[in-house]
Amino acid sequence: MPSNRLEHTLLPKILALPVFSSDALSSVAYATEEILLVLLVASASSADLVMPISIAIATLMVIVVASYRQTVRAYPNGGGAYIVSKDNLGVFPGLLAAAALLTDYVLTVSVSVVAGVFAITSAVPALHSHKVALSLGFIVLITLANLRGVRESGTLFAIPTYGFVVSIFTLLAVGLARCAFSGCAAAVIPEETVHLGAASAVSLFVVLHAFSSGSTALTGVEAISNGVPAFRRPQSKNAAETLGIMGAIAVTMFLGISFLAHVGHAIPSGSKSAVAQVADGVFGGGFPYYVVQTFTAAILVLAANTSYQDFPRLASILARDRFLPRQFENRGDRLVFSNGVIVLAILSSILVWVFDANLSRLIQLYVVGVFTSFTLSQTGMVRHWLKIKRDGGEKARGWRRSAVINSIGAMATALVLVIVVRTKFAEGAWIVIAAMPLIIAGFYGINRHYARIHVQLRLGGAAISEAPRNTVVLFVEELNEATARALGYVRSFIGRDFRAIHVRTEASPGDLSERWRTLCRADVELEVLQPSRHPTTAVMEYLRSIPREEGDFITVVIPELLPKRSLLSAVRSGMSFFLKVRLLSEPQIVITDVPVLLEQGSAQDLLLPFIPERTEAMVFVSAVHDATVRAVNYARSLKATELRAVFFALDPSEVEEVQREWERRRIPVALDIVEAPFRDLTGPILQEVRRVTENPNAIAAVIVPELLVAKWWHNFLHNQRPLFIKRLLLFEPRVILSSVPFKLK
């Protein structure tokens, strides 16, 4: 989809509900069971506490939903916990909320999918041994669906979501009718259940533990506030209405399931869920029972879709603020944040595998992140309303009521957070609590790195040079078509003022120097280097011996004869690949790659240097800074027939800033703006270079600025685009690519 189609992907309420509410609605399928599990393990006589605890959780849900409706109205562009906390409480609280949400989203995918598989194995016990494989398969399925686009995934998931709601309301209606007219149906309990505790009074700690476990019913409530920009206009109004509908449905289903489980005396089991026991008892097995189980499994698996909407969106916001790698900002072919979707799938799959798809173990990690973000978001909203009050005006109307609602929400969720940490810490919550500081430290580390690099790239140290000095070294591994093509390219801009080197190996022919003179037809001698520890080391020592000053260039031209269109063949292309890898860390060394694809039946015994009649140099730029200026200086040293810079506009909003900075720096090279409406560089880049190479006597010389980072892991934060361009152009005929390094401290 082109970028201008983004407006057409916005969701109506009927599709937004399954997209953003599947997590919150599905939580009712296991929240009651978690309450029962804690109570009955402690005491077999404590089942009567299920309804009071469920009512307390339902009340908390109403408070949280009401609070987030205020957030949605106050932040029509999306008011997730990160944005609200960062704007009103500061950067650290915002990052704490972001870390809590990201961990929660990963856990939501894992827990939801595993719970869905548990519902399947409850109905078909023979599949129990395949629960890990089933869970991973469902994660792959949901990932592929979301990579197709937001609207497409909403349409796909609408039927299971609404089917689950209808099936549960049917279960409640039939179950309550039986209670009213013929007595409540007894749950069908399997032979294997949890071990029940002795009949005795339960402590306050057990009650609080059951409350914290049942609070999983609130997971996913915040999703709509994060996804307001995905709604049709008026966005905040539609989002608030959808949030209210979701809250009403979730509270009703949760209380209904808790009541039927209580009166039916359901007992948690590792082989049959509480909802399955209740449905089996109410319907007496048969088709309605399997319908409930089918839709329960579907909604639990697809509840992960909520995280697939919000994790990539939050990651893109953090990347925009430079707290995550910039790749998370990029939208894919279908206008979704594809990198976020893929990373979420990988992380959740690892969790499922590590915890062996065990729902009881996974769920202990849950809820801490949820209530951390709830508390920070609602506290931030209280500060927001106080700011609005001070500013006055139309926006200040009703501030007192909104502040009271958010204050109640903040206090309630803070209390629950304390309870959750106290009761679940030893059972696994400590893992999430310990992970959050590490995640926040990672945020700050990435942000500091980007800030330092931003300053370094704009110090103004690189100025436009009228006559940059360029020493050209042609690396000759053997004499072949690629060497002849490289020789012709070198002579096209430097004449005979270059050096040619060869590292002697056992495979070096004795008459290589004589054959070189025949090929070169000039007075440039082939310098034969004696190998040291490794052949590439001899080249490195030779290059370091060449005198140079700051601003000078040493171009190492590396011919490559590729036997077929395969990246693997390029890696196996002998010494040239390892030489390029080593040269990447050398400052002032420009690596010029001259790949030639070996055609079938080509005559290698008639080698002639191909000196192009026309060379068009193109500097591919992604921003305007010192590294760009240095690349332009290098391009000017090539004395090409035509020189221009090309900016590929993945995001149209970047164009004006790039043009303004280009003019401010007075770069004497034309800047072409090439639209990339599908946010993919492949088509626009190939179109630009093929416009040149369609002339058989022309060469496209592509120059790409490349950052030399101080540490290896910094490569994950930079140089993704140069790497992509190198791979893309490797097999393009008559395209020569030069990487111009810019060393970072």
Secondary structure, 3 states (H helix, E strand, C coil): CCHHHHHHHCECHHHHHHHHHHHHHHCHHHHHHHHHHHHHHHCCCCHHHHHHHHHHHHHHHHHHHHHHHHHHHHCCCCCCHHHHHHHHCCHHHHHHHHHHHHHHHHHHHHHHHHHHHHHHHHHCHHHHHHHHHHHHHHHHHHHHHHHCCHHHHHHHHHHHHHHHHHHHHHHHHHHHHHHHHCCCCCCCCCCCCCCCCCCCCCCHHHHHHHHHHHHHHHCCCCHHHHCHHHECCCHHHHHHHHHHHHHHHHHHHHHHHHHHHHHHCCCCCCCCCHHHHHHHHHHCCHHHHHHHHHHHHHHHHHCHHHHHHHHHHHHHHHHHCCCCCHHHHCCCCCCCCHHHHHHHHHHHHHHHHHCCCCHHHHHCCCCHHHHHHHHHHHHHHHHHHHHHHHHCCHHHCCHHHHHHHHHHHHHHHHHHHHHHHHHHHHHHHHHHHHHHHHHHHHHHHHHHHHHHHHHHCCCCCCCCCCCCCEEEEEECCCCCHHHHHHHHHHHHHHCCCCEEEEECCCCCCCCHHHHHHHHHCCCCCEEEECCCCCHHHHHHHHHHCCCCCCCCEEEEEEEEEECCCCHHHHHCCCHHHHHHHHHCCCCCEEEEEEEEECCCCCCCCCCCCCCCCEEEEEEEECCCCHHHHHHHHHHHHCCCCEEEEEEEECCHHHHHHHHHHHHHCCCCCEEEEEECCCCCCHHHHHHHHHHHHCCCCEEEEEEEEEEECCCHHHHHCCCHHHHHHHHHHCCCCCEEEEEEEEECC
